[in-house]
Amino acid sequence: MVVPYKHEPFTDFTVEKNRLEFEAALQKVEAELGKDYDLIINGERIATEDKIVSLNPSNKEQVVGTVSRANVDLAEKAMQVADGTFNTWKKWKPEVRADILFKAAAIIRRRKHEFSAYLVLEAGKPWNEADADTAEGIDFLEYYARQMLQLSKGFAVESRPFEHNKLSYIPLGVGVVIPPWNFAFAIMAGMTAAALVTGNTVLLKPAETTPVIAYKFMEVLEEAGLPNGVVNYIPGYGSEIGDYLVDHKRTRFISFTGSKAVGVRIYERAAKVHPGQLWLKRVVAEMGGKDAVIVDKDADLELAAQSIVKSAFGFSGQKCSACSRAIIHQDVYDQVLERAVELTKELTIGSPTNFDNFMGPVTDQKAFDKIMSYIEIGKEEGKLMVGGTGDNSKGFFIQPTIFADVDENARIMHEEVFGPFVAFCKANDFDHALEIANNTEYGLTGAVLTRNRENLEKAREDFHVGNLYFNRGCTGAIVGYHPFGGFNMSGTDSKAGGPDYLLLFTQAKLVSEQL
């Protein structure tokens, strides 16, 4: 019997025992830094001369791990393995495939702090953010295993007296899974688990800045009993093996989370039918956002300011759900802005190995340069209230930054910055606030803070985002509780962690038997 799903609880770090255990996990992982990690194809470890070096973004001289880099020949080898393995894996009972996810979740739960420690050191996540990332990874495994057990029953269809009809869902084939670096464990594990539990085989190309945590997940899958060749670990550059695999005639689907630019490129390439290709490729994509928090004139203003700051600067704003636009009713604009600036000035920034630091670094030099360039744009388009400086001498640290009095049509109100950066914009009334919020090519998350029920209901209908939150911030979706995915250029609205997500990795087959 499978117990009902409940999300993995977060660790309470105000408890001294929990803090000491986490510090011990950090010491354990720090002692393992600098190791070499091979490719894994059909269970075989393959070392290559070309490497990807994973660095600690808080201390760029510290090597987290050196990872072998796949080339086109090795990508082709992995494809052949996955293509062949699919013929056997697809016939495994759904209950057995689900059981592998349950076992993997149990293993990770026992090693929870260890995985979180890797996220602190490889992804630059503060303790709470790392812990939430690991918990979400466990949630994906637990939730998708249960969803597979339900999906394996199929859906009821009608039968006439002289026939019996059954609708079932079968796997697609070989999938290319391309996860992001910002939720380096949770989203990577969730994308991979959804594809494999539905009976597909996977070519896992982890993010180039966070490949070590993905290798650790591969070890867990092996321990949980996943057969060789079902998931093949092939780190590499998108321009080399990424394009090759997206174009490959035997690729059946691409599961991607990342930037709009890369997502659109994948979508375009996947649309082309190559010689020998027997299907139209499916693309499951989540591509970011330009998320807004609306504050109405009769909102709880303290809650509003707290929600904006937490949503904007948690994990240095490096969430596709992060608040990057604060749209405030003109009657309360000054109060909310003043309080948000006060709260931001209280935030502590530094190495995330120190529990007391609220914010750590951004992920790498490329991200640092991009965010700093947008700060310069912000100085032209708004009034700098706090932050606006960065220091990349040791790690990639940027102060949390607020720009005020920004015009609704400014670049920093439309372009995704993906850093600790929020623009404040004044709205004439609630209808104007909604108009500003919808004035974007994205549609991922949004939040509305108001005590006015009429305005909440208006937002429910008219705020065009995939995840809309009332009287709270716009980040922090929980698997199974808040299915996650957005509209427009935020992707295909795939609703990860929702009841229909696994359908994206299957195709429906109807068998009708005349009696």
N, C-alpha and C positions, 0 to 999 in steps of 0.2 A: 504493500500500500504506500502511495506517495502522499506525504503530508501536504496541506495547502501551502501555496507560495507566500512567503513573507520576505521583504527585502532585508539584506544583511545589515545589522546595526552598525553604526559608526562607533569608533573607539572614543571613549571619554578620557581625554588627556589631562583632565583636572585630577584624575585618580593617579596617585604617585606610582602605584604598581604598573599601570599602563605606560607611563612615561619611561620608567626604568626598562621595561621590556622592549620598548621601541628604541631606546638608546643602545641596548644590547644588539638589536637587529642592525642598526646603523654600523656598529663596530664590526659585526660579522661581515656585512656586505663590503665595507671599506677594506677589509682584509682580502677580499676577493677581486678588487679592482685591477684592471690591466690585463686580464686573461684574454686568450685568443678564443674565438668562437667560429666554428666551421658552418658551412652550408649543411642542410639536412635534406637529402633527396632519397626517397625510398628507404629511410632509416639510416642511410650511409652518411657518415661525416666526410665532407669534402673540403679540403683547405685550398685556397687560391693565393696566388702571389699578390693580386690586387686586393686592397683592404678598405673597409670603411672604419674610421676611427671615431668612436663615440666618446665625446668629452663631457665633463661636468660643466654645465653652463654657469655655475657659481664660481668655478675655478677652472678656467679653460686649459690650464697646464696639467690637470688631472685626467688621465685616461680611464674611462669606465670600462671599456673593452675594445678589442680590435677584432673586427668581424670580417670574415671572408666575403668577397664581393662576386656575385654571379655575373657571368658574361652571357652572350646570346647562346653559345653552345650549351652552357649549363642550364639556361632557361629552357632550351629545347629538350634537354634530357629530362628535366623536371616535368615538362608538359607530357612527354611520352609516358612517364611513370604514372602521372595523375590520370591520364587518359585510359591507360590500361587498368589501373586500380579501380577506376569507376565501375567497371563491369562486374566486379565482385562486391565492392562496398555498397552499391545501390541495392543489393539483395539482402544485406544484413537487416535483421528485424529492427524496426524503429525503437522498440523497447530496449534493445541492446545498445543502439547508438545513443539513446537518451541516457542510459546508465553510465556510459563513458563520461558524459558531461557531469552527472551527479558525482562521480568519483573525482573528476578534476576539481570540481568546486570544493569537495571535502579536503583535498590535498592543499589547495590554495588557502582555505580557511585555517588550516593548521600552520601555514607559513605566512600568514597575512602580513605581519610586520616586516618580514623579509622582503616581500614583493613591494610593499610601500617604501621601504628603505631604498630599493633600486630606483623607484620613482623620484625620491628626493634627490638622489645623486645623478641620475641620468636625465630626468626631465625637469629638475629644478623645482619640484613641488614642495610647498610647506607641508608639515605633518598632516594637518587636517585634510588638505586637498589630496595628498597621496593616499591617505587612508580611505577617503571617499572613492577614489579611482579604483583601488583594489576591491572595495566592497561592491562597486558597480560591476566589476568583472565577474565576481562570484554571482551576483544577481543575474547577469545575462546567462550564465551557464545553468543556473537553477531554473530560470524562467523558460528559456528555450527548450530545455529538456521536457518540462511539463507541457509546453505548447506542442511539441512533437508527439507526445502521447495522445493528445487530443486530435491533432491533425491526422494521425494514422487511422483514425476511425472514419475519415472522410466526412462528407456532408450528405444528409438525406436528400434523395430525389424520388420522384414519384415513379411507381411501376403500374402498368396496366395488368389486368387479370392473366394475360397470356405471356407476360414477360417479367424478368427481374433485372432491374437497373442498379448499377453501383458506380458512384463517382469517387475516385481516389486521387491522391496527389503523389506524383512520382518526381524524383530529382531531375535536375536539368543536365548536369555533366560536370565539366571542369570549370571552376571559377577562379578568377584572379582577384585576390583580396588585397586592397591597398589602403591600409589604415593610416591615421594621422599621428603626429607626435604629441599632440596636446593631452589626449587621453590615451597615453601610450600603452596602457594595459587594458583598461575597460573596453574601449571601442575596438581595439585590435582583437581581443578575446571574443567579444560579442559578434563581430563580423565573421570571424573564423568559425565560431561555434554554430551560428545559424546556418552556415553553408554546409558544414559537415554533418550536423545532426539530421538534416533533411536528405542525406544520402549522396551529397556531392563530394567531389574531391577538390582540393584547394592548392593553389600556388600562392603562398603568403610572402608578399614583398613588404616588409615592415618599413616604417618611416626611417629615413637615413640618419636622423639624429637620435633615434631611440631603438636601435635594433637589439640591444642586449636583453631588455625586458621581454621582448618577443621570443628570444631564444629560451628564456626561462619558462615561458608558457609552453613551448614545444616539449621541454623536458617533462612538464606536468602531463601533457597529453599522452606521451609515451608511457609514463608511469600508470596512467589511468587505463591503459590497454588499447589505445588507438593503434590500428594496424599501420605498418609501414606504407608510405605512399599516399595515404589519405590527405595529409597536410604536409607540404614540402616547403621548407624554409629557405627562401632565396633572396637575401638582401641584395640590392643593386640600385643603380641610378635609373630614374624614370625615363630619361632620354635614351637609355640603352635598352634595358630589358623590359621596362614598363611599356614602351611603345610596341616592342616586339610581341609581347604577350597580349596586349589589347587587340592587335591586328591579327593574331594567330587564328587560323581557320578552325582549330579545335577548341578555342575558348568559347564557352557557352554563355558566361555572364561575367561582368566586372562589378565588384562591390567596392565602392570608393568613398572615403571621407577626407575632405581637404578643401583647398581653395576653389573659388569659382573658376579661375583661369584654367587650372588643371582639370577640373571636373568637366568643363565645357569641351576642352580638348579631347578628353576621353570619350565623351558622348559623341562627338563628331567622328572620331576614328572608329568607334564601335559600330557606327551606322553603315559603314562600308562593308559590302559583302565580297569576300575574297574567293578566288577560285578554290573549289572543293568544300566551301563552307555550306553546311546543310541547314542553317537556322539564322534567324535574326537575333543578334546578341542582345541580352538584357543588361541594362545598366541600372544599378541601385546606387544613388549618389546623394551625399549630403555635403553642401558646398558653402556653408558659412552664413553670416548674417550681418545686419546693421541694426541691432536690436534697440528698442526704445522702451523707456519707462515713462509713462504719462502720470503726472501728478495733478489732480483736480483741486479746485479751490477749497473744498471741504474735506480734504484727505487728512489723515493723521500725519502731520508734517515730520515728526521725529521718525516714524516708521518709513516715511518716504525717503528721507535723507539717508537713513541706515540702509535701506534697500538699494538705493542707487550706488552707494559707495561699495557695498559688498558685491553687488552684481558687476560693477565696473572694474574692480581691482582685485577680486579673488583670482588667484593664480596669474597675477599680473595682466589681467584682461585677456588672457590667451584661451578664451572659450568662444566657440561659435555662437553661444547664447549670451555672451557678456553684454552688459549695458554700455553702449557707446554713444547713445543719445538720451539726454534727459529733457523731456518736453514738459514745461511747467506752466500752469495757469498763471497769467500775469498778476493776479491778486496775491499769490503766495510765492511768486518767483524769488524775490529777494530773501525771504526767510529760508526757503529750501536750499538755495545756493549757498547762503552763509553757513548753514549748519553742515552741508556736505563738505565745504571747504574745511571747516573745523575738524570734522571726523577724519578727513583725508590727511590732515597735518599730524594726526595722532598715530597714523599707521607706521609700523616699523618695517624697514626694508633691509635685507641682508641674506646671508647664507641660510637656506631652508633647513640645514642640519640643526640650527638653533630653533627650538620650538617657539621662542618668543617673537620670532620674525613673522609678521603677517604676510609679507610679500617677498618672493625670491627674485630670480633673474628672468629675463626673456630667453628664448631657447638658443639663439646663436647670433653670430655677427650679422647675418643677413636680416634677421628680424630686428635686431638693434638698429641697424642703419635705416630700415624702412620706417620704424616707429619714430625715430629722431627726425626723419625727413617730414613726417606728418606734423610733428610738433612745430617745425618751422612754418609749415602751411597754416597751422592753427594760429600762430602769432600774427599772421596777416588777416585771418578771418574772424578772430574772436579776441577776447581779453583773457590773458593768462592769469588764472587765479591762484594756482598752486602747482608745484612740480615743474615740468618742462626741461629737466636736466637728466643726463645719463652719464654713466661711468663704466667703460668697458676695459679698464686697465687689468682687472683680474677676472671678473665675470661680466655678464651682460645685464647690468642693473640700470633700470630707468625709474625715476621717481613717478609716483602716481600723479597724473596730470588732469587738471580741469580747465577747460576754456568756457567762458561765459559770453552771453550776448551774441550767440552765433546765429546768423541768418539761416532760415530753413533750407535755402538752396545752396549753401556753402558746400565745398568739397568734403569737409570733415563731418558733414551731416549725411553724406551719401556713400563715401568710400570706406571699405572695411580696413581698419588700422591693425587690429589684432594685437593690442597691447594695452598698457594701463593708461587709458586715454578716454575721456568722456567730454562731449560737447553739450552745453546747456543752451536751450532754445526757449524763448518765451512764446506762449500761445495766448491768443485773445480770449478764447473760450474753449469749452470741451470739444465742440465740433472742429474747431481749428486745430486742436491738439491731435485729434484722430487723422485729420487731413495731412498734418506734418508727418505723423508716424507712418502713414501708408505711402508717403512720398519717397519710395526707395525701390530698387529692383529686387531687394531681398524680402523674405517673409518667414523668418525662422521663429524667434520668440518675441514676446512683448509683455509688458505688465502695466496694469492700471491701478492707481491708488486713489480711491474715493469712497465716501460714505453715501454717495448718491446712487440709489439702486437703478434709477432710470438711465443714468450714464453707464453703469456697469452693463446693463442689458443692451444699450446702444453699442458699446464696445464689443460685446459678445458677437453681435451681428457684423459690425463694420470694420473692426481691427483685423486686418488680413494677415494673420500669422498662423503657423501650424501649432504653436504652443503659446497659449495666452494665459497669463496668471493675474489674479485679482488680489490686491492688498498684500503683496509680497514682491520679492525681486524676480528677475526674469531668468535666473540660473537655477540649477539644482534639480533637474528632472530625475525621478527615481524609476528604475526599470519596473514595468508592470503597473505603475501608478500614473506615470506621465509619458505615454508613448511619444517618442521624440522624432520630429522631422518637420521640414518647412516647405513653404510655397515659393513660387517664382524662381529666382536664381539662388534660392537656398537649397535647391535640389529636387529630388523626385518625391518628396514627402513620404519617405519609406517607413516612418514611424517605428524606429528601432525600439525594442522593449515593449512592443504592443502586440495585441492578439492576432494581427494579420501579417506580421513581418515575415514569418517563415514561408508564407505563400509566395513571396517574391523569389524564392529559391526552388520552387517546384512548378510543375505543370499538371493540369487536371486531365485525367484519363477516365472516360466513361466506357464501361463494359455493359452491354445490354444482351441478355440471354433470353431467347424465345423459349418458352416452356412447352 
